């Protein structure tokens, strides 16, 4: 087991699509926590749907602990005006595409982390608002991947 572990957080506002994204590193040997990304502006979902987690294509990412994978889909692609560009999958069941309710009654598909395009918010993904912040997030995730970190917990609070 490595002495270093990572956790990502998306602190979701309860009434808007806005929130804050953080990645922290924990050193088990020293007990030190380092914020690699600290509260950069992020969003999830569409206005008018923030009171529910389960409306496909509208609601924000469901609260809970999920898995954020460090291997991107669409590697090297730009978001452009309406696309999503590079996309880091998020799941809670090991298939890289699904987030289920605890009773497996409801399911959200194709949720990930990516850069925001010209539309405010997302169809449920966590989107990083500013280009410079997105570039830093990608650099940190790429470094984790090089160090054989294939995934990390993502806590939606």
N, C-alpha and C positions, 0 to 999 in steps of 0.2 A: 504494500500500500504506500502510495506517495505521501510525502509530508505536506504537499500542497493540494488544496481543493478549491473549487470555484463554485459560486452561486450567482445566478442572475435574479434580479427583482424587477417587476413592473408594478409600480404603486399607482393603481387605477383610481382616478377621481370617481366619486359616487354619482355625480350628476352630469358630467360632461365626458367627452371622448378623450380628454387630456389626461396625462400622467407623466411619470418619471421612470426612466430605465437606469439600472445600476448593475454593474458586474463587480463582484468582490472576490478577492483571493484570501484564503485562510491558510496560514502556516501552522500546522499542528505542533511542530517542534517549539516554536517561539510563542504561539498563541496570538500572533499578530494578524490583524485584518487590514488589508489594503484595498481601497476602492480604486479599481482600474478604470472604471467608468462611473462617474458619480452624478446621478440624477440629471441625465440629459432629457430634454423634452421628447416625449413619445406619445402616441395615441393608439386607441383601439376602438373599433366599432363605429357606428353612425349615430348622429344626434337623434334623439327620440327613442333609442333602444338601449339606453344605459341601465335600465331597471331590470333587465333580463339577460341571461347568458346564452340562451338557446335558440334565438332566431337566426337561422342560417343567413349569412351574407350581410347581417345588420348589427347583431349584438357584439359587444366587446369580447375579448378572450375570457373564458370562464375563470373565476377565482379558483385558487388551489395551487398545488405544486405539480408542475409538468416537466417534461424533458425538452431541453433545447439542444439540438444536434449541431456539431461544429463543421460538418461537411455541407457546403452550400449547394443548392440547386441553382441552375441558371448562372453558373460561375462566370464572372467577368462581365455579365450583362448590366447595362444601365437601366434604371427605372424609367427614364424618359418621362413623357407627359402622363401616360396612363398605365404603363406597365409596372411590374414589381421589381424587376432587376434581380440581383442576387437575393436568395431566399434561404433562410436557415429554418428547417422544419421544427415544429413543436408538436409533441403528442403527450399522452398520459398512459399509453398502453403498449408501446414498443413497436408500432407499425410505421412510425414517422409521418403519419397523416391524420390520425384521429384523436379527438378529445371526447371522452365519454363522461356521462354522469355516473355517479357511484353505482346506481342500480342498472346501468347500461341501457337505460330507456331512451336517452337522447344522445346524439352524436354530432360533433362539429368536424368538418373535414378541411384539409388544406390550410391549416393555421400555421403561420410562421413569423419570423422576424425579418423585416426588410425595410428599405427606405420608403418614406412617404412620397407619392407622386403628386400630381396637381390637385387631387381630390383630398379634402380634409378628412382625416380618419381612415378607416379601413373596413373590410368585410369581416373583421374579426381578428386579423393579424395584429401583432405589435409592430408599429411603424415608427422609425426614428425620424424626427422632423427635419433636422438640419443636416445638410450634406457633410459638413466637417465632422459632426458627431458620428454620422454613419461610417465615414472613412475610418475613424478611430475604433469604432465597434468592430468593423471588419478586420482591422489589423490585430486587435486583441484576440478575436476568435481564431484567426489564422495562426497566431503564435500558440494558442492552446492546442490546436490541431497538430501542429508540428511537434509539440511535446506529448503527443499521443492521448490528449484529452478528447475523446470522441463525442462526449455529451456532458451537460451539466444541468443541475436542477434550475428551473425557472419558477420562482414563486410569484404568483399574482396576488397582490394584497390590496 
